[in-house]
């Protein structure tokens, strides 16, 4: 069974069971029970189109799937909608490089968030709206806006409104930088809060643990960076109404064999069982 068509197979399997017990059970009746338009359901079953994502959770509930089956159902639907290789990374915009002189911008999440808000439909770069959208204090919002202006990342128009100078920002990669280090800590602390504050259907926290060949870390970082750029390209399409932060963490859980402390005769436990 192909993973990308798993949800279609589940739909067909459910329809088959219904028709087995009731030969009069029609596709129209199935569509009615799923609360999906008959023509849409027909096209989905024939592989002519994907099931609308907005209907996925409801349909999964109607099929009385287990939590695991529901997860696989929705995941297989999303795989038919989004294929990583098909997303094109735009090359027409140069990303402005932030160096150590932009310490606060790099190390404090609110600066990036304000810059991203300029892409949100109807955003007005004023203190009250920044306070409302980011749920920060008025003093903090004023400080962030003033700092972005002082750094030259925002400028005032003649009418007093603010304009973003650079469309895209970036920092150095794989270079020791205290601002970036602090920014990562800031992002992880923010993530802990969002784990409790944000509804599960509006966030995604996931992990995978695997044994790896450390010599492939360079390739792994390249794939992660390409993924970040493709994610950005994908999510910037359509009407933008919210600002999100994507944080990817990939780090060792084990200690390298070459780094394990060597046990010598002097470091062996004494008769009392306490290491000296």
Secondary structure in CASP SS format (residue, H / E / C, confidence):
PFRMAT SS
TARGET T0000
AUTHOR 0000-0000-0000
METHOD secondary structure of the structure
MODEL  1
X C 1.00
X C 1.00
X H 1.00
X H 1.00
X H 1.00
X H 1.00
X H 1.00
X H 1.00
X H 1.00
X H 1.00
X H 1.00
X H 1.00
X H 1.00
X H 1.00
X H 1.00
X H 1.00
X H 1.00
X H 1.00
X H 1.00
X H 1.00
X H 1.00
X C 1.00
X C 1.00
X C 1.00
X C 1.00
X C 1.00
X H 1.00
X H 1.00
X H 1.00
X H 1.00
X H 1.00
X H 1.00
X H 1.00
X H 1.00
X C 1.00
X C 1.00
X C 1.00
X H 1.00
X H 1.00
X H 1.00
X H 1.00
X H 1.00
X H 1.00
X H 1.00
X H 1.00
X C 1.00
X C 1.00
X C 1.00
X C 1.00
X C 1.00
X C 1.00
X C 1.00
X H 1.00
X H 1.00
X H 1.00
X H 1.00
X H 1.00
X H 1.00
X H 1.00
X H 1.00
X H 1.00
X H 1.00
X C 1.00
X C 1.00
X C 1.00
X C 1.00
X H 1.00
X H 1.00
X H 1.00
X H 1.00
X H 1.00
X H 1.00
X H 1.00
X H 1.00
X H 1.00
X H 1.00
X H 1.00
X H 1.00
X H 1.00
X H 1.00
X H 1.00
X C 1.00
X C 1.00
X H 1.00
X H 1.00
X H 1.00
X C 1.00
X C 1.00
X C 1.00
X C 1.00
X C 1.00
X C 1.00
X C 1.00
X C 1.00
X C 1.00
X E 1.00
X E 1.00
X C 1.00
X C 1.00
X H 1.00
X H 1.00
X H 1.00
X H 1.00
X H 1.00
X H 1.00
X H 1.00
X H 1.00
X C 1.00
X H 1.00
X H 1.00
X H 1.00
X H 1.00
X H 1.00
X H 1.00
X H 1.00
X H 1.00
X H 1.00
X C 1.00
X C 1.00
X C 1.00
X C 1.00
X C 1.00
X C 1.00
X C 1.00
X C 1.00
X C 1.00
X H 1.00
X H 1.00
X H 1.00
X H 1.00
X H 1.00
X H 1.00
X H 1.00
X H 1.00
X C 1.00
X C 1.00
X C 1.00
X H 1.00
X H 1.00
X H 1.00
X H 1.00
X H 1.00
X H 1.00
X H 1.00
X H 1.00
X H 1.00
X H 1.00
X H 1.00
X H 1.00
X H 1.00
X C 1.00
X C 1.00
X C 1.00
X E 1.00
X E 1.00
X E 1.00
X C 1.00
X C 1.00
X C 1.00
X C 1.00
X C 1.00
X E 1.00
X E 1.00
X E 1.00
X C 1.00
X C 1.00
X C 1.00
X C 1.00
X E 1.00
X E 1.00
X C 1.00
X C 1.00
X C 1.00
X C 1.00
X C 1.00
X C 1.00
X C 1.00
X H 1.00
X H 1.00
X H 1.00
X H 1.00
X H 1.00
X H 1.00
X H 1.00
X H 1.00
X H 1.00
X H 1.00
X H 1.00
X H 1.00
X H 1.00
X H 1.00
X H 1.00
X H 1.00
X H 1.00
X H 1.00
X H 1.00
X H 1.00
X C 1.00
X C 1.00
X H 1.00
X H 1.00
X H 1.00
X C 1.00
X C 1.00
X C 1.00
X C 1.00
X C 1.00
X C 1.00
X C 1.00
X C 1.00
X C 1.00
X C 1.00
X C 1.00
X H 1.00
X H 1.00
X H 1.00
X H 1.00
X H 1.00
X H 1.00
X H 1.00
X H 1.00
X H 1.00
X H 1.00
X H 1.00
X H 1.00
X H 1.00
X H 1.00
X H 1.00
X H 1.00
X H 1.00
X H 1.00
X H 1.00
X H 1.00
X H 1.00
X H 1.00
X C 1.00
X C 1.00
X C 1.00
X C 1.00
X C 1.00
X C 1.00
X C 1.00
X C 1.00
X C 1.00
X C 1.00
X C 1.00
X C 1.00
X C 1.00
X C 1.00
X C 1.00
X C 1.00
X C 1.00
X C 1.00
X C 1.00
X C 1.00
X C 1.00
X H 1.00
X H 1.00
X H 1.00
X C 1.00
X C 1.00
X C 1.00
X C 1.00
X C 1.00
X C 1.00
X C 1.00
X C 1.00
X C 1.00
X E 1.00
X C 1.00
X C 1.00
X C 1.00
X C 1.00
X C 1.00
X E 1.00
X C 1.00
END
